[in-house]
């Protein structure tokens, strides 16, 4: 065999074997032995003489699969046709090649799953490589050649400077960068928003050589964020700026200063309660919506009309002197009086009372609101359907309101304040799960005062804290009554923002319950959405004291500003009470059931129950039940009755038949 070509005789690093025409092995080298392969075991027939090398799988010593590359070299030796087979172990090469292919495959699929495309920029040549996923996001087929100039033509003109400035800064400083921009897709019509992150890589001398980046289409996310921001600042009924947005505009007006700085109008619909009582709340809502459109048409440019809540609107008039502000207010009064609102099958005449107050040096936001409120009261006292400008002598009318505070204080001292109980009903079973206790002033004096007539005034005074404590103490004493305990009755009480913010109030409530021997879970405390979003820290402190003791905590009137979703996950409410504005028309389609469904899903997902307020028609019950609302409250489900009458009924065994109590929610 020493006469064979040197390629066979001298090779020791490459495994070789020589076969005769009959397939018998004439010779093999040491390298083949090191592979642990016997010549007769090899599938040599796959390699054609003189053809390309072939890769064949081969079992390894550890049970894994190796890959052997076999090439056949035909040799004519002394007239005999022999075959020299060259065998190499290419397992590592194959693994590296397969890993690279799999890596690119995985990267492409990860990009598709994450909806994130990647790009690479060679700084020296200016060449940009776009991933297929990113090209598809841009509206191009995979593999499309897209240079930077073509890409630049797709960018929104207002965003080009931002992108190029960011990239130039990153090239100078090195390291990561980020920007968000708009661009048109390949059709040159569809506009999308992309969020981009990248990093600059340099050579050892610090010169940028390569830039890697990602792009994520956030168009849908941005639209949702913009809509949430809009909803957080808009009144859901009228689509006007809500109280939060209006107060922010008022702060801007005061901060801007100037001479004149501007003015504020407070607008109240005259006798709006009568509209609701006579025509129903649906008509009342229509009045609010139509009136909002009417007022906007008669306001000067640059002004802001918004809804503070209920039937109260406000207008911020930047740079408007007092006389002009009063003229605008009178124009609005005239427009409303001359334009019957087309509801209830006929034209409904609606009039306005408006208070105007000028901003000026030293006038704070709260003072400006108070001044406009004084002027509004003056307009109402003068006969309504008119406007008044704030004057210092209107202070005497404030004195009259002080008399309201005195009257409530006297009623507390003389035990002439009372509580009415309104049932909260489980919509699935019809069982009463709790009663909300509503405050009433029955002092025998004239004129009678409804809660909406004295509570806003009292809430501006320290008396509100005393009133809240009286409500909690009275409720606790009633819960301790043996008949109430036997019936398993639960109560819910409202507390003011001022008590909510009072340090130690929650501990005081828990102490009162313990002193009365009442299980804390039988008392629920309600705070309004407005109060909750105004002072999140105070709600969190109150919640900590109450929930740790076992008391229930409810978010009342949820949805009034549509800005509380972000707070639900941070505040441990046990119940969310859905505002009546959403509930009254929930059986008639439109946006209301959609919003209720969103509230229910959010609340249930966070382990909270839901209660629908203002359930005043039978048709609402099945509609709310279908939406997943847990309980309801309103005239259809039960009108308020004096707490004393409820206690007497329980003592007479009423609970055994008419008022089932399955336990507190």
N, C-alpha and C positions, 0 to 999 in steps of 0.2 A: 504493500500500500504506500511505500515511500515514494512511488512514482506519480501519485496523484498531485494535482495542482497544489501549489503552496497555500492557497486559500483554505484548503482542508487540512493540510499537514501542520501548518504553523498556527492556526487560530486556536487560541486557548480561552479568550474572553467571550467569544460568541459560540453558542452551542451548535454543533454540527453533527450530522450523521449522513452516511452514504449507503444507498440501497441499490441492490442489483436489480436487473429487469424483473426477476421473479418476486421482488419485494423483500428479499432477505437482507438483513443488515450486514454490510461488509465492514463498517467502521463507524465509531462515534468518539467524540472527544470528551475530555474531562468536564468541560463546561456543561455538557448535556447531563452528565451525572450529577453535577451540583444543582441542577434544576429539579432533581428527583424524578426524572422522566426516563422511562425505558423506550427505546425507539419503536418497538413493535406496538406500544400502546398509543402512540401519537396518531391522530386522524390526519395523516399526511396527504391522503388522497384529495383533500380540499384544495391544496395548493397546486395549481397547474404549472407544469414545467415552463420556465421562462415568463410566467405571468406575474401578476401583482401579488404581494404578500397578503395573506388572510389572517384574521384574528380568530382564534378558537378558544372557547372557555375550557378551563382545566381545573379540576379540584386541587385546592391547596393543602398543605400539610395540616392546617388548623381547621379544615372543614369549610373554609371560605372558597370563593371562586377566583382563580387567577385567569389572566388572559395571556395566551402565547401567540406570538406573531410568527407565522411559518412562511418561508419563501423557498421555492424549488429552483435549483440551478442545474440544468442538464449538462452533463460532462461526457465527452467521448474519450474513453481511456483504453488505449491499445485496441481500438476497434470495438470496444464494448460500450454500449450506451448506459451510463450510470446516472444516478440522480443524487445530487448533494442538497440536503435540506438544512437551511439556516433557521434556527429557532431562537427567538428572543422573548424574555418575559416583559410584557408591556402593561402589566397591571397598573402600575403607578400612573403611567401616561394616560391610560384609559380612564382611571378614576378622576384625574385632573380634568380631562376633557369633558367627562360626564358631569363633574361637579360644576364646571363653568357653564355647560349647557343648562343644567338644572337651576343654577343660580340665576341665570338670565330669565329662565322660565318663571321661577318663583318671584323674582323682582317684578316682572310684568304683571303677574297675577296679584301680587300684593298691591301694586299701584291701582289695578282695577278695583280691588276690594275696598281700598281706602279712598278711591276717587282722587288720587294724588298722582300727578305726572312729574317727571324729573327731566332736567336738562343739564348739559355740560358745555362750558364755554372755554375754548382754548384761547387764552388771552393773546398769545403771540400771533396766531394766524387769524383770529377773529371768527373761527369756525364754531358753530353752535350745533350740538347734537341734541335732538329732542327725542324723548322716549315715544314709542308708539301710542301709549296711553295718553300722553299729553297732546300729541298731534290729533288724536281722536277727540279730546276735550276741546280742541281749537276748531273742530269741524273738518279736519283733513284726514284722508286715509293713511294708514300706517306706512312709514317709509317715505313720506313726502319730504322733498328737499325744501327747507324753509330757512332762508338766511335772515340775519338780524333786521335788515332794511324792510323786508317783507313783513316780518313780525311787528316792526315799529309802526308800519302803516295801519295795523289792526288796533293799535292802542288808542284809547280815548285821548283826544288832544290835550285835555286838561290834566292828564296823569303822566304824560311823557316826561316832563321836567322832574317830577317826583322820582320816577324810576331811575332816570339817568343820573340824577344827583346822588341818589342812594348808592348806586353802583360805583360811581366815581369815589365817593367817600369810603366805601368798603375796600376798593382797590388801593387807596392810599393807606388805610389803617390796617387792612387785613382782617381776618376773622369773620364772624357771622353777620348777617344783615337780614332785614325783613321789610316788606312793604305790601300794601294792598292797592289794587288798581282795577280799572275797568278796561275791557277790550271787546271789540267786535269779533265774532267768529268768522269762519271762511266765507259765509254768505254775505258778509258786510252789513247785515241787518240786525242780527241777534246780539244784544249787548249782555255780557256776563261780567261777574266780579270775581277776581282771583286773589287769593291770599298766598303770598310767596315768601319762602324762607331760603336762605342760601349761605354759602361760606366760601371765602377766598383762600386759596392755597398758594403758598409761595415756595420758591426754591431756597436753598440754604443761605443765599445772600439777601433774602427778603423780597425778591422781585416776584410779583404775582404771575403765576403761570397757568392757573386753572381756577375756574369758578364752577361750583356745583350748586344746583338749586332745585327747589320743588315748587309746584303750583297746585293749589287746591281751589276748586270752583265752590265759592261760598255764596253764590247768588241767592239760593233758596234760604240759607241761614240768615243772610243779611236782611232779606225781606221779612222774615219772621221777627228778627230783632227790631226792625223799624216799626213793624206793626205793634209789637208789644210796647215799645216806647210811646207810640201814638195812643194806644189804649190806656197806658198809664197816665197820660196827660189829657185824655179826652173824656167827656161825659158820655156814657153809653147811650143815653136817651136822645140827646140833642146833637151829639158829635161836636159840641163846643169845647173849648178848653175847660177843664174841671177846676176845682178849688185849688189844687196844688199848683197847676200851671198858672192860674190867675195870680196867686200870691207871689210866684216867682217873677211874673211880669211887673207886679207892684214893687217888688224889691229892686228890680232894674230901674224903674222910674225914679224911685227915691235916690238910688245910688248915682244916677246920671245927673241929678240936680238941674241947674239951669234956671232961667227966669223968663217965663214961668216954667216950673218943673212939670206941671201937668195936673190932672185931677182924676178922681174916682167917682163913678156913679154906682150906686146900689139900687137895683130894680126889684120891686116886689109886685106880684100879680094880685090885684085887689080881689078879696073874697074867693080866693082859689079853693079854699076848703069847701065852699058851697058848690063850686063846679064839680068837685069830686063826689060830694054827697048826693047831688041831684042827678048828675049825668053818669057817674061812675069813674073809676080811676083810668079806664082806657081812654075816655074822652079827655080827662085831665092830662094824660100823657100826650095826646094829640095836640092839645092846646100848647103845651110846652114846646113841642117840636116845631109847630107852625109859627109860633111867636118868635122863636129863635131865628127862623129864616127871615121874618119880617123885620126884626130889629137890625140884623146885619145889613139889610138893604138901605137903611136910613142912617148909617154911621159913617163918619168921615174916614178917609183912608188913613192907615197907620194906627187905628184904634183896635182894641182887643175886647171882644165880647165873650164872656164865659158864664158857666152856671156854677154857682156856689153850692147849690143843693136845694132840694124841695122846689119851691116856686121862686127862688131868689137868683137873680142874675147880677152880673157886675160888668162894668165897662171901664177899662183903663185908657185914659186919654193923655198920651205923652205931649208935653209942650203946649197944653191948652190952659188959658187963663180961666179964672172962676166964672166970669160972665159968659164966655163961650161954652163952658161946660154946662152951665144952666140952660143955655139955648139948645144944646144937643139933647139934654134931658127932656125939655119941653117938646122938641120935635118927635122924640120917641113916644111920649105920651099921646100926642096928637095922632101919630101914625097908628098906634094901637087902637085908639078910640074910633078912628075913621075906617078901620079895616076889620069887619066882623070875621071871626075865625070860622071857616067852613067845616064844622063838625056837627055831629048829632043830627044830621039831616037838615040842618039850617045854619044860618049865620049866628054865631055866638059872640056877643059883644064882650070884649075883655078890656079892662082898663088897668093902668099901671100907676103905682106910686114910686117916685124916684127921689133919692137923696144924693146930692152932689157935694163933694168936699175937695177943696184945692190942696195940692201938696205944697210944701214950702220948707224953708230952713227950720230945722229942729223938729219937724213933723215925722214921726216914725211910722212904720207900716201899721202897727196896732192903733196908733192915734188917728191915722187917716181913715182906717176902717171904722173906728168909733165915731169920728166926725160925720162920715157919710151915713152911719146908722142913726145918729141923732137927727140929721136932716131928713132921713127916710121916715122916722117917727113923726116928724113935724108935718111931712106931706100927708101921712095917714090921718093925723089928728085934724088936719085942715079940711078933710072931706074926701081924701083919696083922688085918684085920677088927676094928679098934678105932680110937679117937681118942686123941690126946695133946695136951696144952697145952704151949706152949714154956716151958722152965725153963732158967735159966743153966747148970745142970750138963750140959745136952745138948751143951755145947761139946765134950765129949770125943768125941762121935760125929763132930763135924766133923773132929777129929784123924784119925779113921779115914779120912775121905775125903782128907785130906792124904796119907795113905799111898798112895792111888790115884795121886795126882799123882807121888809119888816112884817108884812102880812104872813109870809111863809114862816118866818121865825116865830111869830106869835102862835101860828097854828101848831107848830111843833111843840111849843111849850104848853099849849092848852089841849094837846092830844086831839087836834082836829085834822091832822094829816092821816090819810087812810091808804090802804093797798087793795087793789083789785087783782084777782087771779084769773088769768086766761090760760086754758089748757093747751098743751103741746101734744099732738096726737101722732102715734105711730101710723104711718100711711098704709102699712101692710096689714096690721091687725085691727086698727081702729081704737086701740087702747091708749089711754092718757098716760104718757110717760113722765110728764112734769107739768108744772104751772109756772108761767112767767108772772111775777108780781109787778104790777104797774101802779105808780104813785098817783094819788088823787088828793086835791085840796077841797075839803068839804067843811068850810068854817061858817057857813050861814051868812056870809057877807056878800054884798053886791058890789060890782058885778061878779058872777061866778068866773073862776079862772081855770081854764083847761091847762093841762101840763105844757102844751106847746106855747102857752102864753106866759107861764111863770118860770119854767125850767131854764130857757136860755138866759133869762135875767139872773136867776139864782146861780147858774153855772159861772157867772163872772164874779161871784162873791164867794168869800170863804165859807158862807153858809152851806154851800154844796157839800162840803166834807161832812158837816154835821148831819145833813139830810141823808147822805149815803150810809153813814153809820147807823142812823135810825132804821133805815130799810133793812140792813143786814141783821140788826138786833131783833127787829120785829119778825123777820123771816125765821131766825133761829129759834125764837120763842115758840112760834107756831109749829115748827118742825119737832119740837120737844113734846108737843101735846100727845098724850097717850093714844088718842084716836087717830092722829096723823101718823104716828109711828106704826100703829097696827095696820093702817092702810098702805104703808110703804110709800107715802106721798113724797114727791120731790119738788123743790122750788128753784127757780132761776131769778136772779135779781140783776138789775143794771147798775153799774157804777160809772161815775163821771171820769173824765180825763184827769181832773185834778186829784181825785182820790187814787187813781191808778198811779199817778206820779208821786204820791205821798209815801215817803220811806216808812216801812213798817206796817203799812195798811194790810198787806196780805197776812202777816203774822197776827195782826189784831183780829182779822176775820177768823182765822183758825182758833185763836184763843176763845172767842165768843162761842164757837161751835162746841169746843171741848167743855167749856163751863156749863153749857146747856145740856151736855150729854148727847149731842147729835152727831151721827156718823157724817163725816165731812163729805162723802160722796153724794149725800142727799141735797146738797146746796151747789148750785151752779152760779158762776159769776160771768156776766156778759160785759164785754167792752166793744165799743163801736170800731168799725174799720178805720174811720177818720182818726180816732184817738190812737189806735194801734200803730198806724203807719207814721204818725207824727212823733211818737216816742217809743221806738222799738225797745230800747234799753229798759224803760220803765215797765213795759209789758213783760219782758223776760224776767225781771226781778219779781213782779207780782206772780207770774206763772210759776216761778220756782217755789215760792212759799205755798201757793194753793195746791199745785199738783203734787208736791211732795207729801202734803197732808192728805191727799185723796179727793180734794174738791175738783169739780168740773170747771173748765174755762172755755167760754164760747166767744167766737168772733162774730159780732152782731152786724147786720146790714152789709154783709160782704158783697162786693161788686159795685158799691156806690162810686168808687173811683177807678175800678178795674186795675188797681195797682198793687194788690196784696198777694198775688200768687208767689212772688219772690220772698214774701215774709212767712208764708205758711210753713216752709221747711225749717225755719229758724225759731218759730214760736210754738210751744207745745199746747196748742188748742185741742180740746177734746171734741168740740162741735163747731161747725161753720153754719151760720144762719144766712141764707141767701136773700138779698135785698128784694123787697116787694116789686121794685121796678122791673126785675127780670121775671117775676113769678106771675104777675097779673094776666099776662097774655100767653103763658107758656103752652096753652092748648091750641093756639092758633097759628103755629108755625113761625117762620121768620127767624130772627137772630136769637130770641130769648131762649128757646129750648137748646140751641147749640151752646150758648154760654152756660146754661144750667148744667148741661152734660159735662162741660169742661170743669166746672167747679166740683161736681160730684166725683168725677174721676180723680181730680187732684186730691180732694179731701179723703176719699176712701183709700187712695194709694198711700196716704200718710197716716192711715189709721184713725181718721176723724169721721164723726157722723155729720149728717147734713139735715138742716131744718129749713123749710121754705116758709117765708113770711108772707102775709097778705093773701092767704088762701081764702078767698071770699066767695068763690063759686064752686058748685059741685063738680063741674066739668074739669076743674083743675086737678082734682085728686087722682084720677087714673092717669092723666098726662104726667104728673109729677112722679107717680109710682113707676111708670115706664122709664122715666129718666133716672131712676135709681135713688131718688130722694128718700131719706129715711123717715122723716117726720114733717108735720106741717103745723101752722098756727095761723088763725084768721077767723073772721066772723062765721064762715061756713062750718068750721070745725068746733067752734065754741066761743061765745062772747065773754068778755070779762065780767066777773061777778065779785062783789065785795069779799075780801078774805074771810071776814067774820061769817058770811053765809056759807062759804065752803067748809069752814071748820065746824059749823053747826050741822051741816049735812053729813060730814064724816062722823061726828059724834052720834048722829041718829042712825048710823049704819048705812048711810047712802053709798059709801064706797063698795059695799058688798054687791050692789046691783048696778048702779048707774055709772060709777066711775072706777073701772078696773085699773089697777096699778101694777103692771108686771115688774116694776123696778126701774130705777133711774138708769138712763142711757150712759 
